[in-house]
Amino acid sequence: MRGTALTITIYGIKNCDTMKKARNWLDDHGVAYDFHDYKTAGIAKDKLKQWSDEVGWETLLNRAGTTFKKLPDADKEGLNERKALALMAEQPSMIKRPVLDLGGKRMVGFKPDIYAKEVPAKARKKG
């Protein structure tokens, strides 16, 4: 199956409960994936822009997280795509987790029922 295999990448932070749940789901379903820890490896601004174009910066920005909540009010006010992308690039902890890259599609956040529907069966090992 080499060559034609779908490359799936999950983006997030290693020590995050939601990330652990998503990675466990992928492992339990035999899905091979690459893990990109954007806290240690960073994230390219063009990749953030691509994700924003696909899912919307509002979906991508983790407003519920501590990092965002600790921002000065001036940084939280008047948010637009450009400002939000700059914040996320500077502090990747503000990117909602995980971002699952299925090649032609991206999913933000972890919901087992959505993963079950969207992760191609061909990416899963039977067992």
Secondary structure, DSSP 8 states (H G I E B T S, - for coil): -TTT----EEEE-TT-HHHHHHHHHHHHTT---EEEETTTS---HHHHHHHHHHH-HHHHB-TTSHHHHTS-HHHHTT--HHHHHHHHHH-GGGB-S-EEE-SS-EEES--HHHHHHHS-GGGS---
